Amino acid sequence: MGSPMNLLRPLNDAPLISFVLINWNYGRFVRRAIASIRNQDYKNFECLVIDNASSDDSRQVIQEEIKDDHRFTPLLLDENLNQMGALLHVLPRLQGQLVNICDADDILFENFASYHSQVHLGAQYPIGFSSSGVLECDEDGQILTGRFDPFEGFPRLKTKLILRKDAARISELADSDYESLGDAVLQVPETQMSWVWSPGTSNVYRKEMLELCRPAEAPRIYVAAVDNYYAPFINAMASSALITKPLSGYRFHGSNRFATSPSMLGLRAMTRSGRERSINRRRDIITTLCSDPARYLEVLGERFWSVIDLPSSVDCVDRVESFESERIQKDIEKNFAKLHATFGDDLRDRLSERMNRETVARLWKRCWKILDEHNSTIKQT
Amino acid sequence: MHQKNERENILSVVGGHHIAAVDLFVGGKSLGELSSGALKPPLVSFVVICWNYAQFVSQTIASIKDQDYPNFECIVINNGSTDDSGAVIENAVADDKRFTIAHLPENLGQLGAAFWALDRIKGNFVVFVDADDILFPAFASTHLQVHLAVPRSVAMSTSNIVEINAAGELLTRRYDLFGKDGGADTKGLAPENKVVRLSTISDEQYRLLGSQTSTRSPYKGGWFWAPGTSNMFRRTVLDMCRIKSHSNIFMRSSDSHFNHLCHAIGGTAIIDHHLAGYRQHGSNYFSKTETIAGVRQGSPNFAAISRDTTRETLECLLERTAFFNWILAGRYWAVIDQLPNVHPELLPGYFGENATKDLFTRHIQKICDEFGYKISVRQICARFDRTSAKKIFRDGLAPENHPLAKRQFRLNSMKKVLSFFKRKKQTS
């Protein structure tokens, strides 16, 4: 073990991780998922087990598996808020500085939390989240592939963790583990415009980033995958790190909504409907940016406009097509006063880069009309 | 792995044989322990297809029993043999519980038997074994290690062979076409401590394996696999390659169908290391002689049969146009041109054959439904002469859709005329 000076005491100093395990009708898998969290070698965690109004035997299984472990809190919802809905529902009450959203059909390795926590503490630059490798497996747990295909798909600059003697050390990691972890870490710059992370469960976010990037106008029942929205957005805000070692199992099975087959070279791994849904939900990033432009401009500076292009870039959708869509038009129209107050007439140029000329002209006219009417009613009163 | 010996002491008894329990490792730690027992080593399915190879099949079965990766099942299909294969197989399998024997009343052909087996196997990785070939003990473990450690996952892996004669004597050290045109292949495996490892492959062997392995992208066609028993397929990809047919008899080799299509779907990992013996004994389906650089392989009528069989493979793609166009992510038409496995200059000839035209006629409606009439007309015109193209649409489409196609043909020819004038203007 390293010098006692920089070794964190397991329960007092090491960051608290909040696991949010979200289950909907995965009674046949959820026992494994809970067990894999209980068996973490990292001691400082809490786990919220949310049941999204399952109709199978999930609730019973959850109660049985948690027993009287005080680190686990079951939360049985009466309606299915879906994954994103459930997370946003519980986000304010999470205690941890680090948050992992765990799918009920996945499995974490026993060193998952300690490795992720160490990367957050030891990275050369602060990161918004960390993403580790997965093994794709089948319903029975048999390994299918060694990785999720887009993960680590682009050559990246290697980054070491900071020197062992200078780092705040997680006591569960031996010196040799620290060194080998250091060899496995890659930094993803905040300018990354495509998907390079592992899916779902394999990501650990800083809680304040989840709050900073919280989707605006989120409905209570929010049908969306957390990683789909948060991963590229948080990376654009604060960059991320990849741990190029498998630290969890990602289950591929018949009732998986997104996957068509294990990920493979040159093959599309998502279903058609899954992709449409994900494109649509990722545009929530634009909605969120438009809802509070001043605040995000402060964080992002000039990069505000490249982040607003992030959804179309990640999904390989034409930027113009994305901005011409009805919902984005509505978003801009609705937040026009704020946007104009932040960017002034520069806004029109920025929009012109992203829409056809006629659309901008129409939008501009419409928005000003609404704004003028609004202003005049204020004056009158 | 350096701690190999300590780990191999867990023994279990399967069918009277002592077999080391298998575990996988990540960074030197047991996967079973890391995952609280939730993740397991994959099951490999061997499918031995035997048609009148009584004199060789017992050696084949013995070579499967000797695999150093014990987590497998094996289904031995006696494919309507008329010799004493049945008795020989029963004898060779004896009481090994990992084996199942199926005696089929008629010969379904090798591919037919392979499809028959697909409904009955449980493994996620599949090896079709010719009943005259011999696997080396590390066949399954090496292929599996490559599948789990290639930089990007692939649909299938292939390894080299040694050629042997009927008596089992060595003829050549390697198959001549193996890994041909490998210039653009991606070399190597992922770093050794970042991947799932098998306990039977030491660090040193892993590094050596890395230097022998490369990944060929699905964009690149041609025949570069070793023949016979040299491939391990992903089950999910094989399931995509089924052929719809009124009959369950397919009198052709399984690799002529699976290799081209599986590779076009998800690429191949090439392991340049011999892991099997391929037997040349005069009654082979394909070869006349061992491979020597410069000597043409294949019997003369093989080439003619091969064209018909590639159409069968092509039909697999056309039948499920919507599915394949989606998962191939923009590569659909490239794969159409890749599957016939002929030189690009000979493609017009291939598409010019009546059987090919009939094939597209049968499926043109599905193509139009998926791509729309504009793109469909353009793509068909790129492959067939104009008269044939028109005929394909006329004969294959429902009558109410004829005008839609005709309109595109007219627009198409107008465009051609326009571009002709444009070019003329530019030159003058």
Interface residues (C-beta under 8 A of the other chain):
Chain A: R32 A35 S36 N39 I107 F109 E110 N111 G133 L135 C137 D138 D140 G141 Q142 I143 L144 T145 G146 R147 D149 G153 S180 D183 A184 T244 K245 P246 G249 T260 S261 P262 S263 M264 L265 G266 L267 R268 T271 R272
Chain B: L24 V26 G27 K29 L31 E33 L34 S35 S36 A38 L39 K40 P41 P42 L43 N124 H147 L148 A149 V150 R152 S153 V154 A155 A190 N193 K194 V195 V196 T215 S217 P218 Y219 R234 T236 V237 M240 I265 G266 G267 W326 I327 L328 A329 R331
